[in-house]
Amino acid sequence: MKSTTAGIAATALMTAAGLGWPNDPDAATVTATAPAAAAPSGEYGPSPAIAEPQNSLIPTVHIAKAEGWPDGGAPRAAPGTVVTAVAAGLDHPRWLYVLPNGDVLVAEAQAPPKPEDSRGISGKIHKLAMKRGGSGGRPSANRIILLRDRSGDGLTIEKHVFLEGLNSPIGMTLVGRTLYVADSDALLRFPYSLGDTEIHAPRVTVTQLPAGALNHHWTKSLLASPDGHALFVGVGSNSNAGENGLAVERERAAVWEIDPQDGTHKIYASGLRNPVGLAWQPDSGALWVAVNERDELGDHVPPDYMTALHEGAFYGWPFSYYGQHVDERVKPQNPGLVAKAIPPDYALGAHTASLGLCWSAGSTLPGMEHGMFVGQHGSWNRKDFSGYKVVFVPFDHGRPAGAPIDVLTGFLDSDRRAQGRPVGVAMDKHGALLVADDVGNTVWRVSRAAGGS
């Protein structure tokens, strides 16, 4: 099962330093006079327009170069809101978790060593693109930072090194007096007393998670069931579209349901190329997930998405996308599974890298009180940039009910360089939105402006 990579060597490596579209001078030099173009509206919503795939010997490799924020720089907040930096100088903050007392845990993580993931021309190009975009340029911090609000206003923050010696941690959740952490290769647990600013207790491995020397999609997100009796972990695929063979995809591209008592697990839902953000929707009680779809089928195919998960359901990967749109690159095909593939609930734009997901519990942001917030890390496989922002999707009766609203933009500067890239999102105890920015090394806080309506 191979994706076509012939032709990359002759052209893509020649433009690796710029990592732009080789026949487009503007893209190749990664300069422009305007910010990223907005994705077509047909790529968003419950019934997106699925364009015809565009197969090419030379896939688009175009990512905003990571620069970081200038002094005093910040993203732009939606009308009626303000944005402030609550913690700066972090080391690649990727994910957030708010403890019951309002303390905020920040997972600082880069990709773990995975030498087999950069094999061949395609792997090398992908690695260069990720490095240009701010990922993989240095070893992972492998730690969790605790942020504490000293003044009660969400703005005066002290930082503590909470937990060290991890292995590219992402997911975190507290159940009773046990903190669970999803490393890139294992689900761990630690005893924890709420209010403590450090953990020194030895870790206990609940269960191993798919990893290894390939580990293409390495992040492992984590969410507890409302009663704490089950843990859900997002496990991404080991390839773009099955090109490394299905043997390396065993129990990947899926959301696991794990019994925290004995570590046993089952596949809750599958066919999800890279399921990352997980969130409960309170009206329906459904588990929702944000999923990164496949690359190299053109600028507009297929859209990333969020969807309610149905236990035992199959969502298409690698054989099909957005329901039963067959990916002809995948050989042999599996018509039986394609026939079972469920279309997702809501498209979030092609190649937006929609990673972070949280429900708007207690939100005080005007017009954003009932719905999902989504952190869109930004595209690398598209001529016109997409993502690089945080959006809000309103819900009604447990379902998406409208177009996405831009919450935080301006992560790209006028020269289309990435000042920041949003990833994890979470609601703080005051009803403000927290956003982890792994290029800007900052946690941003979006709150209601004085007199905001």
C-alpha positions in Angstrom: 0.0 0.0 0.0 2.1 2.9 -1.3 1.4 6.6 -1.8 3.2 7.8 -4.9 6.3 9.7 -3.9 8.2 9.6 -7.2 9.3 13.0 -8.3 9.7 14.5 -4.9 13.4 14.1 -4.9 14.0 16.2 -8.0 12.0 19.2 -6.9 10.9 19.2 -3.3 14.4 18.7 -1.9 15.6 21.7 -4.1 13.1 23.9 -2.3 13.5 22.3 1.2 15.0 25.5 2.6 11.9 27.4 1.6 9.5 24.5 1.6 7.2 26.2 -0.8 5.4 25.2 -4.0 8.3 24.9 -6.5 6.6 26.5 -9.4 5.1 29.5 -7.5 7.7 32.1 -6.6 5.5 33.7 -4.0 5.1 30.4 -2.1 8.7 29.3 -2.6 10.1 32.4 -0.9 7.3 32.3 1.7 6.6 36.0 1.4 3.5 37.9 0.8 1.8 41.2 1.6 -1.4 39.7 3.1 -2.2 37.2 5.8 -3.4 33.6 5.0 -6.4 33.3 2.7 -9.6 32.0 4.3 -10.6 28.5 3.4 -13.7 28.2 1.2 -16.9 28.1 3.2 -17.8 24.8 1.5 -15.0 23.1 3.5 -16.8 23.8 6.7 -20.0 22.6 8.2 -22.2 19.5 8.4 -22.4 19.0 4.6 -19.1 20.1 3.1 -18.5 20.1 -0.6 -16.0 17.2 -1.2 -13.9 18.2 -4.2 -12.3 15.7 -6.6 -8.9 14.6 -5.4 -5.9 16.0 -7.2 -3.1 13.4 -7.4 0.4 14.7 -8.2 3.9 13.3 -8.4 5.0 16.3 -6.4 2.8 17.0 -3.3 2.4 20.5 -2.1 4.8 21.3 0.8 4.1 24.7 2.1 4.3 25.6 5.8 4.6 28.9 7.6 8.1 29.4 8.9 8.1 29.5 12.7 9.4 32.9 13.9 7.8 33.5 17.3 6.2 36.7 18.6 8.0 40.0 18.6 8.1 42.0 21.8 4.6 43.0 22.7 3.1 40.8 19.9 -0.1 38.9 20.4 -2.9 37.3 18.4 -6.1 39.1 17.6 -9.1 38.3 19.7 -12.7 38.3 18.5 -14.9 41.4 19.0 -16.1 41.7 22.6 -13.1 39.8 23.9 -9.5 40.5 24.9 -6.4 38.3 24.8 -3.5 38.3 27.3 -0.5 36.1 27.9 -0.8 34.3 31.2 2.4 32.3 30.8 5.3 33.0 28.4 8.8 31.5 28.0 7.5 27.9 28.0 9.1 25.1 26.0 6.7 24.0 23.2 3.5 23.9 25.2 1.1 21.5 23.5 -1.8 20.6 25.7 -3.8 22.0 28.7 -5.8 20.5 31.5 -7.6 22.6 34.2 -7.7 21.0 37.7 -10.8 21.4 39.9 -9.2 24.1 42.0 -8.4 26.2 38.9 -4.7 25.2 38.6 -3.7 24.7 35.0 -1.4 21.9 33.8 0.6 22.5 30.6 2.2 19.6 28.8 5.5 20.7 27.2 6.3 18.2 24.5 8.0 17.7 21.1 8.0 14.5 19.1 9.9 11.6 20.7 12.8 9.9 18.8 11.3 7.9 15.9 14.1 7.1 13.4 12.0 5.1 11.0 9.5 8.0 10.4 12.0 9.9 8.3 12.9 7.1 6.0 12.9 7.8 2.2 12.4 11.0 0.4 8.8 11.5 1.6 9.8 11.0 5.2 12.7 13.5 4.9 10.5 16.1 3.4 7.9 15.8 6.1 10.6 16.1 8.8 12.0 19.2 7.2 8.5 20.7 6.9 7.7 20.0 10.6 11.0 21.5 11.6 10.3 24.7 9.6 6.9 24.9 11.2 8.4 24.8 14.7 8.3 21.1 15.6 11.2 18.7 16.1 14.0 21.3 16.2 15.1 20.4 19.7 14.6 17.6 22.2 11.3 17.4 24.0 11.1 19.0 27.4 9.1 16.0 28.6 7.5 17.7 31.5 4.3 19.2 32.8 4.2 22.8 34.2 1.6 23.9 36.8 0.2 27.4 36.5 -1.4 28.9 39.6 -3.6 32.0 39.7 -2.3 33.9 42.7 -4.7 36.8 42.6 -7.9 35.1 41.6 -8.3 37.1 38.4 -6.7 34.6 36.0 -3.9 37.0 35.2 -1.3 36.9 38.0 0.3 33.5 37.4 3.0 31.6 39.1 4.7 28.6 37.4 5.9 25.4 39.0 7.6 22.4 37.4 5.0 19.8 38.2 6.2 16.6 36.7 9.4 15.7 34.9 11.1 12.8 33.1 8.1 11.9 30.9 8.2 10.8 27.3 6.4 13.4 25.0 3.3 13.8 27.2 0.1 15.1 25.9 -3.1 13.9 27.6 -3.8 14.6 31.3 -6.8 14.0 33.5 -7.5 13.7 37.3 -9.9 11.1 38.6 -10.3 11.3 42.4 -6.8 11.4 43.8 -5.1 9.8 40.8 -3.6 11.8 38.0 -3.3 10.0 34.6 -0.8 11.1 32.0 -0.7 9.9 28.4 2.9 9.7 27.3 3.7 8.9 23.6 4.1 5.2 24.5 2.2 4.5 27.7 -0.7 5.6 29.9 0.7 6.4 33.4 -0.8 7.1 36.8 0.4 9.0 39.8 -1.1 9.6 43.2 -2.0 13.3 43.6 -3.4 15.6 46.3 -5.2 18.6 44.8 -3.3 21.7 45.6 0.2 20.2 45.4 2.5 21.9 43.0 4.8 19.0 42.4 4.6 15.2 42.0 7.6 13.1 43.0 5.8 9.8 43.5 6.9 7.0 41.2 4.8 6.4 38.1 2.7 3.3 37.5 2.1 2.1 34.0 -1.6 1.4 33.4 -1.0 0.1 29.9 1.4 0.4 27.0 0.2 2.5 24.0 1.3 2.0 20.3 4.7 3.6 19.7 8.0 2.2 18.4 10.6 3.5 16.0 8.0 4.7 13.4 5.3 6.2 15.6 4.2 8.6 12.8 1.4 10.3 14.7 2.8 10.2 18.2 0.5 12.3 20.4 -1.8 10.5 22.8 -4.8 12.6 24.0 -6.7 11.5 27.1 -10.2 12.1 28.5 -12.0 10.4 31.4 -15.6 9.3 31.3 -17.9 11.5 33.5 -18.0 8.8 36.2 -14.3 8.2 36.0 -14.7 4.4 35.3 -13.2 4.6 31.8 -10.4 6.5 30.1 -10.4 7.3 26.4 -7.1 7.7 24.5 -6.7 9.0 20.9 -4.1 7.0 18.9 -3.1 8.3 15.5 -2.1 6.3 12.4 1.4 5.2 11.5 1.2 6.7 8.0 -0.6 9.2 5.9 -2.8 6.7 4.0 -1.6 3.2 4.8 1.6 3.4 2.7 3.6 1.6 5.4 1.3 -1.4 5.3 -1.6 -2.3 7.5 0.5 -4.5 9.9 2.0 -1.3 11.5 -1.5 0.1 11.9 -2.7 -2.5 14.4 -5.0 -0.7 17.0 -4.0 2.7 15.6 -6.2 5.3 13.9 -8.6 4.7 16.7 -9.9 5.9 20.1 -9.2 3.4 22.8 -11.4 2.8 25.9 -9.3 1.7 28.8 -10.3 0.3 32.2 -8.1 2.3 34.6 -8.3 -0.5 37.2 -6.6 -3.3 35.2 -5.4 -1.5 32.0 -7.5 -3.7 29.7 -8.8 -1.9 26.6 -11.0 -2.1 23.6 -11.3 -0.1 20.4 -14.1 2.4 21.0 -14.1 3.7 17.4 -11.8 3.3 14.5 -11.0 4.5 11.0 -9.9 7.9 12.5 -6.6 8.9 10.9 -5.3 11.1 13.7 -7.9 11.6 16.5 -6.5 14.2 18.9 -8.8 16.5 20.9 -11.5 14.7 22.9 -14.5 16.4 24.6 -17.9 15.5 26.1 -20.9 17.2 24.7 -23.2 17.7 27.8 -26.6 17.9 26.1 -26.3 14.5 24.3 -23.7 12.9 26.5 -21.7 12.0 23.3 -18.0 11.8 23.1 -16.6 14.2 20.4 -13.2 14.1 18.7 -11.2 16.4 16.4 -9.6 14.4 13.6 -6.8 15.3 11.2 -7.5 13.7 7.8 -5.0 12.6 5.1 -2.7 14.7 2.9 -1.5 14.7 -0.7 -5.0 14.7 -2.4 -5.0 18.4 -3.2 -5.5 21.7 -1.4 -9.2 21.1 -0.6 -9.4 17.3 0.0 -10.4 16.0 2.4 -11.5 18.3 5.3 -10.4 17.8 8.8 -13.4 17.3 11.1 -15.0 16.9 14.4 -17.6 14.3 15.1 -19.5 12.5 17.8 -18.2 9.0 18.2 -20.5 6.0 18.1 -19.2 3.0 19.9 -17.9 0.3 17.5 -18.2 2.7 14.5 -15.8 2.9 11.6 -15.0 6.3 10.0 -13.1 5.3 6.8 -9.4 5.5 7.2 -7.4 4.4 5.3 -9.8 3.1 2.6 -12.1 6.1 2.4 -12.5 9.6 3.6 -15.5 11.7 4.8 -17.7 8.6 4.7 -17.4 6.5 1.6 -15.2 8.6 -0.7 -12.7 6.0 -1.7 -9.0 6.8 -1.6 -7.8 5.1 -4.8 -4.2 5.2 -3.6 -4.9 2.6 -1.0 -4.4 -0.9 -2.4 -5.9 -3.4 -1.9 -9.2 -1.8 -1.1 -11.8 -3.1 1.4 -15.3 -2.5 0.0 -16.9 -4.1 3.0 -15.4 -1.6 5.4 -16.0 1.3 3.1 -19.7 0.4 3.1 -19.7 0.8 6.8 -17.8 4.1 6.9 -19.8 6.8 8.8 -19.6 10.4 7.5 -18.3 12.8 10.2 -20.6 15.4 11.8 -18.8 18.7 11.0 -16.0 19.6 8.6 -13.3 22.0 9.8 -11.5 22.8 6.6 -8.9 20.9 4.6 -5.4 20.6 6.2 -6.2 23.0 9.0 -4.6 20.5 11.5 -7.6 20.8 13.9 -6.0 19.5 17.1 -7.4 21.1 20.2 -11.1 20.6 21.2 -13.0 21.6 24.3 -16.6 22.2 25.3 -17.5 25.8 26.3 -18.3 24.9 29.9 -19.0 28.1 31.9 -17.9 30.3 29.0 -18.4 34.0 29.5 -17.2 34.9 25.9 -20.0 36.8 24.2 -21.9 34.7 21.6 -19.7 31.7 22.5 -21.5 30.2 25.5 -22.7 26.9 24.0 -20.4 25.0 21.6 -17.0 23.7 20.9 -13.7 25.5 20.7 -11.2 24.2 18.2 -7.4 24.9 18.0 -6.3 24.8 14.4 -2.5 24.3 14.3 -2.2 25.2 10.6 -1.6 23.6 7.2 1.6 22.3 5.6 0.1 20.5 2.6 -1.8 23.4 0.9 -0.8 26.4 -1.3 -3.0 28.8 0.5 -2.5 28.5 4.3 -5.5 27.3 6.3 -6.0 27.0 10.0 -3.5 28.9 12.2 -6.4 30.1 14.4 -8.9 29.1 17.1 -12.5 28.9 16.1 -15.8 28.3 17.9 -18.6 26.2 16.6 -22.1 26.9 18.1 -24.2 23.9 19.1 -28.0 23.5 19.6 -29.6 20.3 21.0 -26.3 18.5 21.1 -25.4 19.2 17.4 -23.4 21.9 15.5 -25.7 24.7 14.6 -23.9 27.3 12.5 -20.7 28.4 10.8 -17.5 28.6 12.8 -16.6 31.9 14.5 -13.0 33.1 14.6 -11.9 33.4 18.2 -8.2 34.0 17.9 -6.4 34.9 14.7 -3.3 36.8 13.6 -0.9 33.9 14.3 0.6 34.6 10.8 2.3 38.0 10.2 2.1 40.0 7.1 5.0 38.0 5.6 3.1 34.8 6.3 5.5 33.7 9.0 4.2 31.9 12.0 4.4 34.0 15.1 2.5 31.3 16.9 0.5 28.1 16.3 -2.4 27.2 18.5 -2.8 23.7 19.8 -4.6 22.7 23.0 -7.6 24.6 24.3 -9.4 24.6 27.7 -11.8 26.6 29.8 -10.5 28.2 33.0 -12.4 28.6 36.2 -13.5 32.1 35.3 -15.1 31.2 32.0 -12.2 32.4 29.8 -10.5 30.3 27.1 -6.9 29.2 27.4 -4.9 28.4 24.3 -1.5 26.6 24.2 0.8 28.2 21.5 3.7 25.9 20.8 5.6 28.2 18.5 5.0 31.3 20.6 5.8 29.3 23.7 2.9 31.0 25.4 -0.4 30.2 27.0 -3.0 32.8 25.9 -6.2 33.7 27.7 -9.2 35.0 25.8 -11.7 36.7 28.2 -14.7 38.9 27.9 -13.8 42.5 27.4 -15.2 45.2 29.7 -18.6 45.9 28.3 -18.3 43.1 25.8 -21.5 41.9 24.3 
